[in-house]
Amino acid sequence: MKSILRVTLSVSCLFVIATLMECGGSSPKITLLTITTATLPNATAGTEYNQTIQANGGVGPFNWLLGSGTLPPNLQLIPSSTNTATITGMPDTPIQGDTFTVKVIDAANQSATQAYKVSIMGLLDTLTLSPANLTFNPQLAATTSATQTATLTNLGSTSIAINNVVATGNNPGDFSQTNTCGLAVAPSSSCEISVTFTPVQPGPRVASISINDDTNDTPHQVGLNGTGLTTGPNATLSAASLTFVSQGVGTTSPPQTLTLTNYGEAMLNITSIAATANFAESSTCGPSLAPSANCPISVTFSPSSSGNATGTLSVDSNASGSPQTTSLSGAGSTGHPVLTGECSGFVQDGAPNECSVALDLGDCAPGETAIQPQQWGSGCYPNPVNYIVDASKGCSATSRIGTVSGYCVAQTPAASARARVSLK
């Protein structure tokens, strides 16, 4: 009887694991930073191209870069410190299927990569997809969504051969497709691609349907997005750890912002959100969080003494594995000036040797401790001006007399010196 009971329990546990309801285990791992822009459209030579790439999760500020490959000629990646970047430009040469990857790195040193393939068309594309993206409602992991359909239309006067239609991208196994396209799409005809979403695990899931054909603009792609949910409530913090730069004792750092997300199918009831000594938190989360909803939690560091400091942000709730935590670390320092948010340097298009100061809250975040403080600025026109700056942090900002390229100011200049510069 005991053997039968053990077998029954083992089988039950395996079944529950298969449906992401684990027996005595931890919650399934969720990707904390994801690029959710699954595909980029093809471009047309001689036509301005401007497309936004979006990331989900993580902790700002963000660093965007080209991971591998090269962008089509005359296109460039415009990074930002936010969770979006832009690919823009005016392509002038038709090419077929340049492949490249875009990578984003967040302040918690998490990274995500997404592959893209963009063709530059000489003429308008005769093979079109509508819609270009399919977004599915949040779906319980291991269950299948309702079907969504994209239509592939041949606007041309000749038949277009279809080589294959396949799911590709980061999570192709979460999406299934059937289609009526066959081996070719006749002129002025269309076919349908039907897609369902069966998430393998909770969290954002991204893929694409790639149609490989005999046109110069192949492949044609449909972006796919969905969010997997686990049973019951879930509490997921967007980073496992946060590290603060050296901070002056008795001062408060700029905030770093986490995101709390409920990747569960039930309401998340939040009992408390708290940070240990030397750290503080504030949030708009409220007492509950609906399925698939999220809220920001800002964390600051205020060291009470010099040296290394560690702590924990904790979220107590009715989610499995509560409390969910993020480890916190920073270092307190004494005797060093802190940044004011100003960038000091020579202007690029002003008079020779003319100095200026302008606000640069991104690179020169006010309240951060100067890592390599030193004097800077002698030789400025019309009179010498000296500042205490952080020589380790370069910056660039626009003032009334031009673009300042220099170093972050770490101590407010004397009033007599400020009168000789232009402050934005």
C-alpha positions as CSV (number, residue, x, y, z in Angstrom):
1,M,0.0,0.0,0.0
2,K,2.9,2.4,0.9
3,S,4.6,1.6,-2.5
4,I,1.4,2.4,-4.4
5,L,1.1,5.6,-2.5
6,R,4.7,6.6,-3.2
7,V,4.2,5.9,-6.9
8,T,0.9,7.8,-7.0
9,L,2.6,10.8,-5.3
10,S,5.6,10.7,-7.7
11,V,3.3,10.6,-10.8
12,S,1.2,13.4,-9.4
13,C,4.3,15.5,-8.8
14,L,5.6,14.9,-12.3
15,F,2.3,16.0,-13.7
16,V,2.2,19.1,-11.6
17,I,5.8,20.0,-12.7
18,A,4.8,19.6,-16.3
19,T,2.1,22.2,-15.8
20,L,4.5,24.5,-13.8
21,M,3.0,23.7,-10.4
22,E,6.1,22.4,-8.7
23,C,6.1,19.9,-5.8
24,G,8.4,21.3,-3.2
25,G,10.5,23.1,-5.7
26,S,11.2,26.8,-6.5
27,S,9.1,28.9,-8.9
28,P,10.1,28.6,-12.6
29,K,12.8,30.9,-13.7
30,I,11.6,34.0,-15.5
31,T,13.7,36.1,-17.8
32,L,14.1,39.5,-16.1
33,L,15.2,41.5,-19.2
34,T,13.7,40.9,-22.7
35,I,13.7,42.7,-26.0
36,T,10.1,42.4,-27.0
37,T,10.4,43.9,-30.5
38,A,10.4,40.6,-32.4
39,T,10.9,41.8,-36.0
40,L,11.8,44.9,-37.9
41,P,10.1,45.7,-41.3
42,N,12.1,45.9,-44.5
43,A,13.1,49.3,-45.8
44,T,12.8,51.0,-49.2
45,A,15.8,52.7,-50.8
46,G,15.3,56.4,-50.8
47,T,12.7,56.4,-48.1
48,E,13.4,57.5,-44.5
49,Y,13.5,54.5,-42.1
50,N,12.7,54.9,-38.4
51,Q,11.9,51.9,-36.1
52,T,11.8,51.6,-32.3
53,I,13.1,48.6,-30.4
54,Q,11.5,48.0,-27.0
55,A,12.8,46.2,-23.9
56,N,10.8,44.8,-21.0
57,G,12.0,44.4,-17.4
58,G,15.4,45.2,-16.1
59,V,16.7,48.3,-14.3
60,G,17.5,51.6,-15.9
61,P,19.6,53.2,-17.1
62,F,20.1,51.0,-20.2
63,N,23.0,50.6,-22.6
64,W,22.1,49.7,-26.2
65,L,24.6,48.4,-28.7
66,L,25.0,46.3,-31.9
67,G,25.7,42.8,-30.8
68,S,26.9,41.2,-34.0
69,G,26.6,41.7,-37.8
70,T,26.2,45.0,-39.5
71,L,23.3,47.3,-40.2
72,P,22.2,47.9,-43.8
73,P,24.1,50.8,-45.3
74,N,23.1,54.3,-44.1
75,L,21.1,52.9,-41.2
76,Q,22.3,53.4,-37.6
77,L,21.3,52.4,-34.1
78,I,20.5,55.4,-31.9
79,P,20.9,54.2,-28.3
80,S,19.3,55.7,-25.2
81,S,19.5,55.3,-21.5
82,T,15.8,54.3,-21.5
83,N,14.2,50.9,-22.4
84,T,13.9,51.9,-26.1
85,A,16.4,52.4,-28.9
86,T,15.9,53.5,-32.5
87,I,17.2,52.3,-35.9
88,T,17.0,55.2,-38.4
89,G,18.5,56.5,-41.6
90,M,17.9,56.8,-45.3
91,P,19.0,53.6,-47.1
92,D,20.1,54.1,-50.7
93,T,21.2,50.6,-51.9
94,P,18.9,47.6,-52.4
95,I,20.2,44.6,-50.5
96,Q,18.8,41.2,-49.5
97,G,18.5,40.2,-45.8
98,D,21.2,41.8,-43.7
99,T,21.3,39.9,-40.4
100,F,22.4,41.6,-37.2
101,T,21.7,41.4,-33.5
102,V,20.8,44.2,-31.0
103,K,21.9,43.9,-27.4
104,V,20.7,45.8,-24.3
105,I,22.5,45.9,-20.9
106,D,20.8,47.3,-17.8
107,A,22.2,48.8,-14.6
108,A,22.1,45.4,-12.9
109,N,24.4,44.0,-15.6
110,Q,21.6,41.9,-17.1
111,S,21.6,41.6,-20.9
112,A,19.2,40.6,-23.6
113,T,19.8,40.0,-27.3
114,Q,17.5,39.9,-30.3
115,A,18.3,38.9,-33.9
116,Y,16.9,40.9,-36.9
117,K,17.0,40.5,-40.7
118,V,16.2,43.6,-42.8
119,S,16.2,43.9,-46.6
120,I,16.5,47.1,-48.5
121,M,14.0,47.1,-51.4
122,G,14.5,48.9,-54.6
123,L,10.7,49.2,-55.2
124,L,7.6,48.8,-53.0
125,D,7.2,45.2,-51.8
126,T,4.6,43.2,-53.7
127,L,4.2,40.7,-50.9
128,T,2.6,42.1,-47.8
129,L,1.6,40.9,-44.4
130,S,-1.3,42.2,-42.3
131,P,-1.0,42.6,-39.4
132,A,2.8,42.8,-39.1
133,N,2.6,41.7,-35.5
134,L,0.4,39.3,-33.4
135,T,0.1,40.0,-29.7
136,F,-1.5,37.3,-27.6
137,N,-3.4,37.8,-24.3
138,P,-1.5,36.5,-21.2
139,Q,-1.8,32.7,-21.2
140,L,-1.4,30.1,-18.4
141,A,1.8,28.1,-19.1
142,A,1.3,24.8,-20.9
143,T,-2.2,25.8,-22.1
144,T,-3.0,26.9,-25.7
145,S,-4.5,30.3,-26.7
146,A,-7.2,31.1,-29.2
147,T,-5.9,31.3,-32.8
148,Q,-4.8,34.6,-34.4
149,T,-4.4,35.0,-38.1
150,A,-2.1,37.0,-40.4
151,T,-2.8,37.4,-44.1
152,L,-0.1,37.2,-46.7
153,T,-1.1,39.0,-50.0
154,N,0.6,39.0,-53.4
155,L,-0.1,42.5,-54.9
156,G,2.0,41.8,-58.0
157,S,1.3,40.4,-61.4
158,T,3.4,37.2,-61.1
159,S,3.2,34.2,-58.9
160,I,5.5,34.1,-55.8
161,A,6.9,30.8,-54.7
162,I,6.8,29.9,-51.0
163,N,9.7,27.9,-49.8
164,N,8.7,27.4,-46.2
165,V,6.9,29.0,-43.3
166,V,8.5,28.5,-39.9
167,A,8.6,29.8,-36.3
168,T,11.9,31.5,-35.5
169,G,13.4,33.9,-32.9
170,N,14.1,33.6,-29.2
171,N,11.1,31.4,-28.2
172,P,9.9,29.6,-31.3
173,G,8.7,26.6,-29.3
174,D,6.0,28.7,-27.6
175,F,4.1,29.4,-30.9
176,S,2.6,27.0,-33.5
177,Q,1.5,27.9,-37.0
178,T,-0.6,26.4,-39.8
179,N,-1.1,28.1,-43.2
180,T,-2.9,27.9,-46.5
181,C,-0.1,29.3,-48.6
182,G,1.0,26.0,-50.2
183,L,3.9,26.2,-52.7
184,A,3.0,29.6,-54.2
185,V,0.7,32.7,-53.9
186,A,-0.9,33.6,-57.2
187,P,-1.1,37.2,-58.4
188,S,-3.7,39.3,-56.6
189,S,-4.3,36.4,-54.2
190,S,-3.7,35.9,-50.5
191,C,-3.2,33.1,-47.9
192,E,-3.7,32.9,-44.2
193,I,-1.2,32.0,-41.5
194,S,-2.9,30.9,-38.2
195,V,-0.9,31.0,-35.0
196,T,-1.5,29.8,-31.4
197,F,0.5,30.6,-28.3
198,T,1.4,27.8,-25.7
199,P,3.9,29.4,-23.3
200,V,6.5,27.0,-22.1
201,Q,7.1,29.1,-18.9
202,P,5.9,32.3,-17.3
203,G,7.2,35.7,-18.4
204,P,7.5,37.6,-21.8
205,R,7.8,35.3,-24.8
206,V,9.0,36.5,-28.2
207,A,9.3,34.9,-31.6
208,S,8.3,35.4,-35.2
209,I,6.8,33.6,-38.2
210,S,9.3,33.7,-41.1
211,I,8.0,33.3,-44.7
212,N,10.9,32.4,-47.0
213,D,9.9,33.1,-50.6
214,D,11.6,33.8,-54.0
215,T,11.3,37.6,-53.8
216,N,14.4,39.8,-53.3
217,D,12.8,40.9,-49.9
218,T,12.7,37.5,-48.3
219,P,12.1,36.6,-45.6
220,H,8.8,38.3,-44.7
221,Q,8.1,38.1,-41.0
222,V,5.3,38.4,-38.5
223,G,6.3,39.4,-35.0
224,L,4.9,37.3,-32.1
225,N,4.5,38.4,-28.5
226,G,2.8,36.8,-25.5
227,T,3.2,36.5,-21.8
228,G,3.1,33.2,-19.9
229,L,1.4,33.0,-16.5
230,T,1.9,30.6,-13.7
231,T,-0.9,29.2,-11.5
232,G,-1.9,31.4,-8.5
233,P,-0.2,34.8,-7.8
234,N,3.4,35.5,-8.7
235,A,5.8,38.2,-7.6
236,T,8.8,38.8,-9.9
237,L,11.4,41.6,-9.3
238,S,13.2,42.8,-12.4
239,A,16.7,42.3,-11.0
240,A,18.3,39.9,-8.5
241,S,20.8,42.6,-7.3
242,L,21.4,46.4,-7.4
243,T,24.8,48.0,-6.9
244,F,25.2,51.7,-6.1
245,V,28.3,53.8,-6.9
246,S,30.3,55.2,-4.0
247,Q,28.2,57.7,-2.1
248,G,29.1,60.4,0.4
249,V,28.2,59.6,4.0
250,G,25.1,61.5,5.0
251,T,24.0,62.0,1.4
252,T,21.3,60.1,-0.7
253,S,22.0,58.5,-4.0
254,P,19.8,59.0,-7.1
255,P,17.2,56.2,-7.2
256,Q,17.4,52.9,-9.0
257,T,14.1,51.6,-10.1
258,L,13.0,48.0,-10.0
259,T,9.8,46.6,-11.5
260,L,7.5,44.2,-9.6
261,T,5.4,42.1,-12.0
262,N,2.7,39.6,-11.3
263,Y,3.2,36.8,-13.8
264,G,0.4,34.8,-12.1
265,E,-3.2,34.1,-13.1
266,A,-4.5,35.3,-9.7
267,M,-4.4,38.6,-7.8
268,L,-1.1,39.3,-5.9
269,N,-1.8,40.6,-2.4
270,I,1.2,42.6,-1.1
271,T,1.8,42.6,2.6
272,S,4.9,44.8,2.7
273,I,7.8,46.2,0.7
274,A,10.8,47.1,2.8
275,A,14.5,47.8,2.5
276,T,17.1,47.2,5.2
277,A,19.4,49.9,6.9
278,N,21.3,52.3,4.6
279,F,18.8,51.8,1.9
280,A,15.2,53.1,1.4
281,E,12.4,52.3,-1.0
282,S,9.3,54.0,-2.3
283,S,6.6,52.6,-4.6
284,T,3.2,53.0,-6.1
285,C,2.4,49.3,-5.8
286,G,-0.5,49.5,-3.4
287,P,-2.0,46.5,-1.6
288,S,-2.6,44.3,-4.6
289,L,-1.4,43.7,-8.2
290,A,-3.6,42.2,-10.9
291,P,-2.4,39.4,-13.2
292,S,0.1,40.7,-15.8
293,A,0.3,44.1,-14.1
294,N,3.5,45.7,-12.8
295,C,4.5,48.6,-10.6
296,P,7.8,50.5,-10.0
297,I,9.9,50.3,-6.8
298,S,12.5,53.0,-6.4
299,V,15.5,52.3,-4.1
300,T,18.0,54.8,-2.8
301,F,21.3,54.4,-0.8
302,S,22.1,56.7,2.1
303,P,25.3,55.4,3.8
304,S,25.6,56.1,7.5
305,S,29.4,55.3,7.6
306,S,32.3,54.8,5.2
307,G,33.0,51.4,3.7
308,N,31.0,48.7,2.0
309,A,27.3,48.3,2.9
310,T,24.9,45.6,1.9
311,G,21.2,45.2,2.3
312,T,18.0,43.6,1.0
313,L,14.8,44.8,-0.6
314,S,12.0,42.4,0.4
315,V,8.5,42.0,-1.0
316,D,6.1,40.0,1.3
317,S,3.0,38.7,-0.5
318,N,0.8,35.7,-1.0
319,A,3.0,34.5,-3.9
320,S,4.9,31.2,-3.8
321,G,8.4,31.6,-2.3
322,S,7.6,34.8,-0.5
323,P,9.4,37.0,0.4
324,Q,10.9,37.8,-3.0
325,T,14.2,39.7,-2.6
326,T,16.8,41.8,-4.4
327,S,20.3,42.1,-2.8
328,L,21.6,45.7,-2.4
329,S,25.1,46.9,-2.1
330,G,27.1,50.2,-2.1
331,A,30.0,51.9,-0.5
332,G,30.0,55.0,1.7
333,S,32.8,57.5,1.4
334,T,34.0,60.6,3.3
335,G,36.0,63.6,2.3
336,H,34.9,63.6,-1.4
337,P,32.7,66.1,-3.1
338,V,29.5,65.0,-4.8
339,L,28.3,65.7,-8.3
340,T,26.0,68.6,-8.8
341,G,24.4,67.5,-12.1
342,E,26.5,70.0,-14.1
343,C,28.9,69.4,-17.0
344,S,31.9,71.7,-17.3
345,G,34.2,72.1,-20.3
346,F,35.2,73.9,-23.4
347,V,32.5,74.6,-25.9
348,Q,32.8,73.1,-29.4
349,D,31.5,76.0,-31.4
350,G,32.2,79.0,-29.2
351,A,35.1,81.4,-28.9
352,P,38.6,79.8,-28.5
353,N,39.2,78.5,-25.0
354,E,35.7,79.6,-23.9
355,C,34.3,77.6,-21.0
356,S,30.7,76.8,-20.2
357,V,28.6,74.8,-17.7
358,A,25.4,73.0,-18.7
359,L,23.1,70.5,-16.9
360,D,23.7,66.8,-17.7
361,L,21.6,64.9,-15.1
362,G,22.3,61.6,-16.9
363,D,26.1,61.3,-16.9
364,C,26.5,63.7,-13.9
365,A,23.7,62.4,-11.7
366,P,23.5,64.8,-8.7
367,G,24.4,63.3,-5.3
368,E,26.9,60.7,-6.7
369,T,30.4,60.8,-5.2
370,A,33.2,62.0,-7.4
371,I,35.5,59.0,-7.9
372,Q,38.6,60.9,-9.1
373,P,38.1,64.5,-8.0
374,Q,40.5,67.1,-9.3
375,Q,40.7,70.8,-10.3
376,W,40.0,71.6,-13.9
377,G,39.4,74.7,-16.1
378,S,42.4,77.0,-16.1
379,G,42.9,78.9,-19.3
380,C,39.2,79.6,-19.9
381,Y,38.3,82.8,-21.8
382,P,38.1,85.6,-20.8
383,N,39.4,84.7,-17.3
384,P,40.6,81.4,-15.8
385,V,37.9,79.4,-14.0
386,N,38.7,76.5,-11.8
387,Y,36.2,73.7,-10.8
388,I,36.4,70.5,-8.8
389,V,35.4,67.9,-11.3
390,D,35.3,64.1,-11.5
391,A,38.0,63.2,-14.0
392,S,36.6,59.6,-14.3
393,K,33.3,60.8,-15.7
394,G,33.1,62.5,-19.1
395,C,30.0,64.3,-20.2
396,S,28.4,66.4,-23.0
397,A,25.6,68.9,-22.8
398,T,24.2,71.9,-24.6
399,S,24.5,75.4,-23.1
400,R,23.5,78.8,-24.6
401,I,26.9,79.2,-26.2
402,G,27.3,75.7,-27.6
403,T,28.0,72.1,-26.8
404,V,30.0,71.4,-23.6
405,S,32.3,68.4,-23.7
406,G,34.1,68.0,-20.4
407,Y,33.8,66.5,-17.0
408,C,31.1,66.3,-14.3
409,V,31.3,69.1,-11.8
410,A,31.8,67.8,-8.2
411,Q,31.7,71.0,-6.3
412,T,29.8,74.2,-7.0
413,P,32.1,76.9,-8.3
414,A,32.4,80.3,-6.5
415,A,29.9,82.9,-7.5
416,S,32.6,85.1,-9.1
417,A,33.7,82.2,-11.3
418,R,30.1,81.3,-12.3
419,A,29.6,84.9,-13.6
420,R,32.1,84.3,-16.3
421,V,30.4,81.2,-17.8
422,S,27.2,80.5,-19.5
423,L,24.8,78.2,-17.6
424,K,21.9,76.6,-19.5
